[in-house]
């Protein structure tokens, strides 16, 4: 089996997996990706995880044949994804025998690795709901169609930051005396973040504000499960938004198959119910399938395909190093 590394970078955290050779799959966890005026922290986070892996498994890192990375914001917030691929390759080459084959490196937007993990390269679409939200349709060959993934200010419709932000907005409407329906959300937000006057400082000054917003999701989902009207409306609308993105990703030439991935779908309840109903109305021919694996599994598959020389660079979705 090809000795390969997979890296998955997101707004809620980062993960690295080493697979192949002797022994079981090994994993490491790292920081979540943040965004500053200079761009995304994804390159630094990825290189930091790779160096940590070298410290843990130096012999294996020296023999890695392929590395695959999927990251949030890679196509929109990283100035030069190809340079990141090159930096990861240079890091892998340190300490390798002079006669060892050069490692193959592929870096992709998170939708690509989510698609590979969920469908294993089969034609269809995925919709991923984590801190952010993105949908991606592909026939596994020449069709690559991305929907959303625009970040927590411009899109990520139905994702964790989207839900958290709307939960806080409803809480502030209750705090201001405009709409009392968000009273339970206000109480939950106070318990998590303190008094409302402190919320702007906790969010506007943070590089990882999307992750902070997504931190409110468990409270919103719990209140929705208990029947709170304001929370239920937010969670239900998240499911509808995800379904709209999934339907848009099913462009001609892509099989009418949708896999759902990301932690939010695990919450079940109103989100999943509304997703199913909305997708059935928009694309009654579409089959919804449970994912084969997660984006980290997809990153490992990307690494394997890179090592086999099966990939061709496809900016703005995939870059090779």
N, C-alpha and C positions, 0 to 999 in steps of 0.2 A: 504494500500500500504506500502511496506517495506520502512523504512526511510533509505536512502542511500546517499553516497557521491561518486562522480566521480571526478577524477583528470586527466588532460591531460597536459603533459609536452613536450614542443618542443623548437626548436631553435629560434623561433620568439616570444615566450611567453608561459605562463602557465595559466591554468584555473581550477577552482574548481566549482562544482555544487552540490547543496543539493536539493534532491527531495524526496517527501513523506510527510505524515502528513498533517497538516493544512497549507494552503497558497500555493502560486505558487512556481515554481522552482526559486531558488536563486543562484547567481553566484558571484565569485570573480576572479580577474585577478592578475597575479603575474609576476615575472621575467622570462626571457628566460633562458634556460639551457646553461651552458658554460662547457668547457672542459679545464682542466689544466693538468700538469704533474702528479697530484695525481688522476686524473680521472674526472668523470662527477660531476657536481653540482646538479644532479637530486635529490639525497636524501635530501640535505639541502633545495632545493627549495620546494619539496613536504612537508616536515615537517613544513617549514615556512608558506606555504599556509594553512595547517591544523590548525596550531596555530592561524592564523588570523581568520579562520572560527570559532574557539572556542571562540575568543573574540567577534565576531559578533553574534553568535547564540549558546550560552552556553547550553541552555536547549535541543536544538535539537541535538547537538553533543553528549550529554550524552545519547541519545537514538538511535544513529545510529546503525543499524544492519549489514550493509555491506559497505565496501569501495573498490572501484575498481580504479586502477591507470594504465594508459598507458604512457610510456615515451620513448622518443628517446634515443638511446644508452644504454638502460637498459641491454641488453644481451651482450654488448661488452665493455662498458666503466664504468660500476658499478661493483665493486669487488664482492659484495655479495648481489644480489637482494633479497634473502630470508631474510637477516638481515634487509633490508629496510622494507619489509612487517612486520617483527616483531616490528620494531620501530614505524611504523604507528599504529599498533594495540596497543602498549603500550601507545602511545599518546592518542588514542581514549578512552582507559580504565581509564584515569585520570578523577576523579570526578564522575565516574559512581557509582550508588548504588551497594553495595556489592552483592546483590542478582540478579543483572541484568545479562542477558546472555552476554557472551563475544562477541564482534563484530567480524565478519569475514572479512578478508582482502585478496585481490588478487592484485598482481602487474604483469604487462605484458609489453612486448615490444609494441611499438606504433602500429605495424602492426596488433596485435590482437584486440586492441580496435577500430582501424580504420575499420577492417573487421566486428566486431560486430555492429558498428554504421552504416555502409553502407549496410550490408546485413542482419542484425538481426539474425545471426546464420545460415543463409541459405548457402548451398553449392555454392561455386564459388570463385572468386579471386577479390582482390581489388588492386589498385595501388594508392598510396597516394603521392601527390606532394605538399610539403610544403617547409620549409627551406631545409629539406632533401628529400629523395625519397626511398620508399620501396614498394614492392609488396608482397602479401601473399595469398596463396591458401589453402583452407580448405574445407572438406566435412561437417564440423560442429561436427565431432566426432574424428576419429583417424588420419586423414591426416592433417598435419600442415606443409606447405612448404613455407619457406621464400626466397625471392629474393632481393638482394641489402640491403640497409640500412647500408652500410659500412662507412658512414661518408664522409665529404666533401673532404678529401684527397685521399681516396681510391675508392669512389663510389658515392652513392646518385645521380645516373645518371638521369638527367632531372629535378632535384629539384632546389629550389631557389638558394642555394649556388653554384650549378653547373652552372646555367645560369649567376649568377653574376660574378663568376670567369672568365668565358669565355668572358663575356662582357668587363671586365677589361683587359684581355689578348689582345683582339682585339684593345682596346683603346691604350695600350702600344705599339703594333705593329705600329699603326699610329703615336704615339709620337716619336718612334725611326726612323721613315722614312722607315720602312720595307714594310708596306702595308697600303696604304692610305684609304682603304675601311672602316676602323674603325674610321674615322674622327668624325662622328657624335657621336659615343660612347665616344670618347675622350672628346668632348665638354660636354657631359652629365656627365661624370665621374668627370671632373674638377668642374662642378657646385655642385656636391654632396660631393666630397671628397677633393677638393682643388688640388694643383699641384701634378703631379705624384711622385715627390721625397718624398712627405709625405705619400704616400699610404702604403709602407711597414710598417712604424711605426703604422699606423692605423689598420693593419691586423695582422702582425706577433706577436705583443705583446698582442693581445686581447684574453681572454678566450672564448669569444662569437664570434669568427671570422666568423663562419658559418652564424650567423645572420647578421653580418655586410655585408658579401658578398651578402646575399639575399636581403639586403636593396637596391641593385642596380637593382633588377628585374623590378620595375615599369618603370624605364628609358629604359631598354632594350625592354620591351614589348611595350611601347609607340612608340619607334622608329620603331619596327617591324610593328606595325599597320600603321605607316606612310609610310611604304615601304622601309625603309633603308635596303640595302642588307645584310650587316654584321649582324645586329640585327635579321633580318628575318631568316637568316641561323641558328643562335643560338637557337632561339625560336622553329623553326621547328624541329631541331635535338633533342631538349628536348622532344618533343612529340614522336619522333621515339624511343628514349631511353626508355621512359615510356611504350610504347607499347611492346617493346622487353621484358621488365621485366614482364609485365602482361601476355604475352604469356608463358613465362617460369614458371609462377606460376600456370598455368593450367595443372598440372600434372595429370596422370591417376587417376580416381576416384573422381576428382573435376569437378563439373558441368561447362560447357562452358559458364560461365556468369561472366562478369567483371563489377565492379562498380568503378567509378573514384571518388576520394575524395581528399581534400586538396585545398588550396586557389589558386594554379596555374591553375587548370582546369577552375576556374572562369574567367580567362583572355580570354578564348575562342580563336578565331583567328587561327593563323598558328599552334599553339601548339595542339589544339584540332583536327584540320583538319588532321595534320600529324599523330597524335595518331590513329585516326580512320582508316586512309588509311593503316598504317603499321600493325595494329592489324588484319585488314581484310585480308591482304596478308599472315600473319603468321598463323592466326587461323580464317579462313572464317566461321567456325561454331559458333564462340563466339558471344554472345549477349552483348552489352554494355548497362548498366543500370545506371540511376541517383541514387545516394546514398539515402538510407532511412534517414540517419542522419550522424552526424560527429563523430570524435573520442571521444569527450566528452560524447555524447550520448552512445557510445560504452562502455566508462568507467562506466557509470551508470548501463548499462545492466550487465557488469562484476560484479559490486557490488551486484546487485540483485541475480545473480546466485551464488555468494559466500555466501550470506546470506542464501540461500536455500540449501546450501550444495551440489550443483550440480557440483562443479569443482574438478579436480584432478591436482596436480602440474605437469607441463610439461616443465621442464628446457630443453633448454635455451630460452623458450618463456613465461612461466607462473610460478609464485611462489605464495605460500599461506602463510599467517601469522596467 
